[in-house]
Amino acid sequence: VQLQASGGGLVQAGGSLRLSCAASGRTFGSYAVGWFRQAPGKEREFVGRLSRSGGSTYYADSVKGRFTISRDNAKSTVYLQMNSLKPEDTGAYYCAADTTNSYTVHTMARQYEYWGQGTQVTVSS
């Protein structure tokens, strides 16, 4: 699986951004996709996950109600819509694929086998 994240940028607090994760190399929809972020000096943090079927999502408490994950099967792309952004949302955002077909919601980075490069999100106060 190859993943390429894009869409990051600089935004003021309260603003919105939409990140994209373009996937290739394996049948789209045969794996779950997670989003993570990492601020300087901090560990990579789980943001949210879209199930393999695309029918369910799971979010970290810190972003619940503000972030939404969706996908476009025709474009083999997963999106992370981020609204009401806060300065603490700043960091490099990564998408990752979990091909284990587990029914358990995986929230740890080590549970994802394939990673895209990060895209930087900076939220100014």
C-alpha positions as CSV (number, residue, x, y, z in Angstrom):
1,V,0.0,0.0,0.0
2,Q,1.3,3.4,-0.9
3,L,-0.2,6.5,0.7
4,Q,0.3,10.1,0.0
5,A,-1.1,12.8,2.3
6,S,-1.6,16.4,1.3
7,G,-3.6,19.5,2.1
8,G,-1.8,20.8,5.1
9,G,-1.2,24.5,5.6
10,L,-1.4,27.5,7.9
11,V,-4.8,28.5,9.2
12,Q,-6.1,30.7,12.0
13,A,-7.8,29.3,15.0
14,G,-11.4,28.5,14.3
15,G,-10.7,27.8,10.7
16,S,-10.9,24.7,8.6
17,L,-8.7,22.4,6.5
18,R,-9.3,19.3,4.6
19,L,-6.5,16.7,4.3
20,S,-6.4,14.1,1.6
21,C,-4.8,10.7,1.7
22,A,-4.4,9.2,-1.8
23,A,-4.0,5.4,-1.8
24,S,-2.6,2.9,-4.3
25,G,-1.1,-0.5,-4.6
26,R,-3.8,-2.6,-3.0
27,T,-7.6,-2.8,-3.4
28,F,-9.0,0.3,-1.9
29,G,-11.4,-0.6,0.8
30,S,-9.6,-3.8,1.8
31,Y,-7.9,-2.0,4.7
32,A,-8.8,0.5,7.4
33,V,-7.2,3.9,7.3
34,G,-6.1,5.9,10.3
35,W,-5.0,9.5,10.8
36,F,-2.3,10.4,13.3
37,R,-0.5,13.6,14.1
38,Q,2.7,14.5,15.8
39,A,3.7,17.8,17.3
40,P,7.4,18.6,17.8
41,G,8.9,16.8,20.8
42,K,5.8,14.7,21.3
43,E,4.8,11.1,20.4
44,R,2.6,10.4,17.4
45,E,-1.0,10.7,18.5
46,F,-4.1,8.9,17.1
47,V,-6.6,11.2,15.6
48,G,-9.2,9.0,14.0
49,R,-9.9,5.9,11.9
50,L,-12.1,4.8,9.0
51,S,-13.1,1.2,9.0
52,R,-12.3,-1.1,6.1
53,S,-15.8,-1.0,4.8
54,G,-16.0,2.8,5.2
55,G,-19.1,2.3,7.3
56,S,-17.8,3.4,10.6
57,T,-15.4,5.9,12.1
58,Y,-13.7,6.4,15.4
59,Y,-12.2,9.5,16.8
60,A,-9.9,10.6,19.6
61,D,-11.8,12.6,22.2
62,S,-9.7,15.6,21.5
63,V,-11.1,15.9,18.0
64,K,-14.5,14.4,18.3
65,G,-17.2,16.7,16.9
66,R,-14.7,18.8,15.0
67,F,-13.0,16.3,12.7
68,T,-14.6,14.0,10.2
69,I,-13.1,11.2,8.1
70,S,-14.6,10.1,4.8
71,R,-13.6,8.5,1.6
72,D,-14.1,8.7,-2.1
73,N,-13.9,5.2,-3.6
74,A,-13.7,6.5,-7.1
75,K,-10.6,8.5,-6.2
76,S,-9.1,5.9,-3.8
77,T,-8.8,8.8,-1.4
78,V,-9.5,9.2,2.3
79,Y,-10.2,12.7,3.7
80,L,-9.8,14.3,7.1
81,Q,-12.1,17.3,7.4
82,M,-10.9,19.5,10.2
83,N,-13.2,22.3,11.6
84,S,-12.9,24.6,14.5
85,L,-9.2,24.2,14.5
86,K,-7.2,25.0,17.7
87,P,-3.5,25.8,18.1
88,E,-3.1,22.5,19.9
89,D,-4.1,20.8,16.6
90,T,-0.8,21.9,15.1
91,G,1.5,19.1,14.0
92,A,2.5,16.9,11.1
93,Y,-0.5,14.7,10.1
94,Y,0.0,11.2,8.7
95,C,-2.4,8.7,7.2
96,A,-1.7,5.0,7.7
97,A,-3.2,1.7,6.6
98,D,-4.1,-1.2,8.8
99,T,-4.4,-4.4,6.7
100,T,-5.0,-6.8,9.6
101,N,-8.7,-7.0,9.1
102,S,-9.1,-6.7,12.9
103,Y,-12.5,-6.0,14.3
104,T,-10.8,-4.1,17.1
105,V,-10.3,-0.4,16.6
106,H,-6.6,0.1,16.4
107,T,-5.4,3.4,17.9
108,M,-1.7,2.8,18.2
109,A,0.8,3.7,15.5
110,R,2.5,0.3,15.7
111,Q,-0.7,-1.3,14.6
112,Y,-0.6,0.3,11.2
113,E,1.8,-1.2,8.6
114,Y,1.9,1.4,5.9
115,W,2.4,5.1,6.2
116,G,2.2,8.2,4.0
117,Q,4.6,11.1,4.4
118,G,3.3,13.8,6.8
119,T,1.6,17.0,5.8
120,Q,2.1,20.0,8.1
121,V,-0.8,21.7,9.8
122,T,-0.2,24.9,11.7
123,V,-2.9,26.7,13.5
124,S,-2.2,30.2,14.7
125,S,-3.9,31.8,17.7
